[in-house]
Amino acid sequence: MVELTSLVVLEAVRGARDHHLSYWDSLVWATAKMNQVPAVLSDVFSHNSVIEGVRFTNPFKRK
């Protein structure tokens, strides 16, 4: 488990602005980035997209 800190929130705001993500999606991205989590499973982001070192993989995507 990781903590939601003020630095994560600020990074999420930057991510929403710079990467045109919704705030909530940006919060997921920022939490992963700030806690050095290299990959996130999500059906919201584009499959295998990478944003500043964080890779998003859709676990429901057929190969």
C-alpha positions in Angstrom: 0.0 0.0 0.0 1.2 3.5 -0.8 0.3 6.8 0.8 -1.4 9.7 -0.9 0.8 12.7 -0.1 0.7 16.3 -1.1 3.6 15.7 -3.5 1.6 13.0 -5.2 -1.4 15.3 -5.5 0.8 18.1 -7.0 2.3 15.6 -9.5 -1.2 14.4 -10.4 -2.2 18.0 -11.2 0.9 18.4 -13.4 0.1 15.1 -15.1 -3.5 16.2 -15.8 -2.2 19.4 -17.3 0.8 18.0 -19.3 -0.6 14.7 -20.4 -4.3 15.6 -20.7 -5.4 13.0 -18.3 -8.5 13.2 -16.0 -7.5 14.1 -12.5 -8.4 10.7 -11.2 -6.4 8.9 -13.9 -3.6 11.3 -13.3 -3.7 10.5 -9.6 -3.2 6.7 -10.4 -0.3 7.6 -12.7 1.3 10.0 -10.2 1.0 7.5 -7.3 2.8 4.9 -9.4 5.4 7.3 -10.6 6.2 8.8 -7.2 6.4 5.3 -5.6 8.6 3.8 -8.4 5.9 1.4 -9.5 6.9 0.5 -13.1 3.6 -1.0 -14.3 -0.1 -0.6 -13.6 -3.0 -2.8 -14.7 -5.8 -0.7 -15.9 -8.6 -0.9 -18.5 -8.8 2.9 -18.7 -5.4 3.7 -20.2 -4.3 2.7 -23.7 -2.9 -0.8 -23.7 0.9 -0.8 -23.3 1.1 3.0 -23.1 4.0 4.5 -21.2 3.8 7.9 -19.4 7.1 9.1 -17.9 8.3 5.5 -17.2 5.0 4.1 -16.0 3.6 1.4 -18.3 -0.2 0.8 -18.4 -1.4 -2.7 -19.4 -5.0 -3.6 -19.9 -5.5 -7.1 -18.4 -8.6 -7.6 -20.5 -7.0 -6.9 -23.8 -6.9 -10.0 -26.1 -3.6 -10.7 -27.7 
